[in-house]
Amino acid sequence: MKYIPELTEQEIEENNKHFKERITLYKHKGLDFFKARSFILQKAKPLEGNILEIGTGTGHTTLCLAKAGHRFASVDPDKETLKIAALNVAYEGMLSNVDFYVMDGMSLAFGDNSFNNIIIVCLFHHIDDISRILKETDRVLVPGGKVVISDFDRYGMEIVNTVHEEEGRKHEDSGVTGKDIRDYLDALEYNTKSYDYKGYWIVIGEKAK
């Protein structure tokens, strides 16, 4: 289902204040969300053709893709987080760059071979069974297409866990590693490369033609 955000200027301004506070908090702890995503997208170049982002979350990667000039689709099963992402993109005046969908990455409503590029950042630490989402990713990715996957490494997760513990909460951590992702893609005969960036692992795979 396509998500059409209904946002007020007050909501946009209030959300941006909170968004900036969170970014600053994590930066002081040692995680720079936007520099990391800039690195990821730099390594992913070129992103030719259409793009699907799986796991919108609150929109850090969504915002970076929009600022880079991409027009793309982004899916997440949680309508509330989609609204936050939309508020963040709207603050930058780039809402028209993104088509949001309320959709689970494990059961995508898109046809086979629908996208040239798929980007998944900071989702897999929430996922225990990586095979379901990677099967769907492979299904909707065109032959010769590119998948870009990244998540927190041990150092990054320690920072995230610390912040959540300080707030009296507990963060999910499935323990999925870059090696787990790369091994799965290698078994599907993807051409893969791995990178690291200050709290993140990154795997980029090109699907066989």
Order of alpha helices (4+ residues) and beta strands (2+ residues): beta-alpha-alpha-beta-alpha-beta-alpha-beta-beta-alpha-beta-alpha-alpha-beta-beta
